Amino acid sequence: MLKKCVALLCLTMLPVSLMAWGAQGHRVVGKIAENHLSKKAKDQVAQLLGAERLPLVTIWADEVRYSPSTLPLPLALY
């Protein structure tokens, strides 16, 4: 029990930036999600995204969040 508490305490002390997903993490989650879609869902996603694939568009919100041309964005995107 003590070891678990110490490990949890150490994790909470890490900088927030180390806990972020980052682009690679978002792409991995997108690929996993894409692999679990039904045929119908895959077709609907393809219709929405066109030539793009789900793992490649998962970082879109992060990219536009820091783009000066898109500021100010609604708080829901943060």
ABEGO torsion letter per residue (X at the ends): XAAAAAAAAAAAABBAAAABAEAAAAAAAAAAAAAABBAAAAAAAAAAAEABBAAAAAAAAAAAAABAAAOBBBAAAX
